[in-house]
Amino acid sequence: MVFRLNSGVICNWISGRHDPLGRCNKIIQSSELAYVIGVWLGDGTLAVDRRNCKYHVILRVKDFDFAAEWGRCLATAFGVKKPYRPVWDKVNRRWDVKASSILIIL
């Protein structure tokens, strides 16, 4: 299958009016990104939701403050204004922080 791009679309990308990644999170290189990756490699996991074509980076821990700080750093690293909030998992008795980004998978 061959896709052709309109020259107007490319012009909008170059001028900065539109982003070629669309609504995907951006990854901002910072100390928060280093922290997010380090924690993710130690305690995190990746999940693929094939039904909805979403990719998630997840942290599941028992310490709320740790989960909240990771969610704050994750939002900063992805360029999101609001921090990702921990959600209490009653069954497993732990805090879950989940964000969707295809860029972190690549």
C-alpha positions as CSV (number, residue, x, y, z in Angstrom):
1,M,0.0,0.0,0.0
2,V,1.4,3.4,-1.0
3,F,0.6,6.5,0.9
4,R,1.1,9.9,-0.7
5,L,1.5,13.1,1.3
6,N,0.0,16.4,0.3
7,S,2.5,19.2,0.0
8,G,0.3,21.3,2.2
9,V,0.6,18.8,5.0
10,I,4.4,18.8,4.8
11,C,4.3,22.6,4.7
12,N,2.3,22.7,7.9
13,W,4.7,20.3,9.6
14,I,7.7,22.5,8.6
15,S,6.1,25.7,9.7
16,G,5.1,24.2,13.1
17,R,1.3,24.6,12.6
18,H,0.8,20.8,12.9
19,D,2.8,18.0,14.4
20,P,3.5,14.8,12.3
21,L,3.0,12.7,15.4
22,G,-0.5,14.2,16.0
23,R,-1.7,13.6,19.5
24,C,1.2,11.4,20.6
25,N,3.1,12.4,23.6
26,K,6.4,14.1,23.0
27,I,9.4,12.9,24.9
28,I,11.4,15.8,26.5
29,Q,15.0,15.0,27.4
30,S,15.5,15.9,31.0
31,S,16.4,14.6,34.4
32,E,12.8,13.6,34.9
33,L,13.0,11.3,31.8
34,A,16.1,9.6,33.2
35,Y,14.2,9.1,36.5
36,V,11.2,7.7,34.7
37,I,13.3,5.3,32.6
38,G,15.3,4.1,35.6
39,V,12.2,3.4,37.7
40,W,10.4,1.8,34.8
41,L,13.4,-0.6,34.2
42,G,13.4,-1.5,37.9
43,D,9.7,-1.7,38.9
44,G,7.7,-0.9,35.8
45,T,6.2,-2.8,32.9
46,L,4.9,-2.2,29.4
47,A,1.5,-3.3,28.2
48,V,-0.1,-3.5,24.8
49,D,-3.8,-3.1,24.3
50,R,-4.2,-4.7,20.9
51,R,-8.0,-4.1,20.9
52,N,-7.6,-0.3,21.2
53,C,-4.2,0.0,19.7
54,K,-2.7,1.6,22.8
55,Y,0.7,1.2,24.4
56,H,1.0,1.7,28.2
57,V,3.9,2.2,30.5
58,I,2.8,1.1,34.0
59,L,4.2,1.3,37.5
60,R,2.7,-0.8,40.3
61,V,4.0,-0.1,43.8
62,K,2.9,0.0,47.4
63,D,4.3,3.4,48.3
64,F,1.9,6.3,47.3
65,D,4.6,9.0,47.5
66,F,6.9,7.1,45.2
67,A,4.0,6.5,42.7
68,A,3.0,10.2,42.8
69,E,6.5,11.4,42.2
70,W,6.9,9.0,39.3
71,G,3.6,10.2,37.8
72,R,4.8,13.8,38.1
73,C,8.1,13.1,36.4
74,L,6.3,11.0,33.7
75,A,4.1,14.0,32.9
76,T,7.1,16.3,32.7
77,A,9.0,13.9,30.5
78,F,6.0,13.5,28.1
79,G,5.3,17.2,28.1
80,V,1.9,16.9,29.8
81,K,0.6,19.7,32.0
82,K,-1.2,17.5,34.6
83,P,0.7,14.8,36.5
84,Y,-0.4,11.2,36.1
85,R,-2.2,10.3,39.4
86,P,-1.8,7.0,41.2
87,V,-4.9,4.8,41.3
88,W,-5.5,2.4,44.2
89,D,-5.9,-1.3,43.1
90,K,-8.0,-2.9,45.9
91,V,-7.4,-6.5,44.8
92,N,-3.6,-6.3,44.8
93,R,-3.4,-3.6,47.4
94,R,-1.0,-1.3,45.5
95,W,-0.9,2.0,43.6
96,D,-0.9,1.9,39.8
97,V,0.3,4.7,37.6
98,K,-0.4,4.2,33.9
99,A,0.3,6.4,30.8
100,S,-0.2,5.8,27.2
101,S,2.6,6.5,24.7
102,I,3.8,4.7,21.6
103,L,7.0,6.7,21.7
104,I,8.2,5.0,24.9
105,I,7.8,1.6,23.3
106,L,9.9,2.5,20.3
